[in-house]
């Protein structure tokens, strides 16, 4: 029994150290011969056997033992599979299994994901979370306990997503946005209000009237300014961007308008005379129409009176004619 155990230890020792390839053991000689077989030329194997798979790996590869039934097969991999972490040493690089509660890990003391029923906190997988944290079954982590108005949060003071109908601002959730902020329905955030900004006034324009700058005494002059920043929906609206004021100028004739002005005055007088004549003719026509209507009204009254008198006469004559009395029997 002790001899068999010693033989097993020798075999395992030879798997860890390549120097055992020169052992005079017949069993080891068989493995060395098999180790140069065509199978070792593929993958990351440096030496191998038909029964145990890879016995050693090429540089930078990790030796991973896969269990198949009652035996283990050596496999050389560029990185260790989930549930294992890699360790390097001058002799060999190996894949070591993570702690039982870890689904994946960085080393034996630092888990990166926990198995079902455990929750990750500071690299440790534990069944219960520390105070102030709650368990997340989807993330398998201990996460901060969010305020009531938060859907997601970084900690108890910082929300990353608010519940429906609330607006986020600086890690807080608001029913109504604070002063100087306005709600953004698309982002569901409180954004800073933008107020209108305008530039400086321009110089006053020349005094003008009906598009002319001469031929009058009283006119108007204007000035304008441009909008530099348009306001947001709830920002302060823009003030007036144009102004008009009355102005006085020394009356002067427009160049080249002297004859035209006389013609304009003559045409104006002619138009006024025509209008006066038309107004007088219209008044006379309206007067004649009223007289005609009055005459028609007088004639109709006479006819109506004649008809009334005729009816009265016929009624009176009917009353005077009495029926013939019948003879006395």
Order of alpha helices (4+ residues) and beta strands (2+ residues): alpha-alpha-beta-beta-beta-beta-beta-beta-beta-beta-beta-beta-beta-beta-beta-beta-beta-beta-beta-beta-beta-beta-beta-beta-alpha
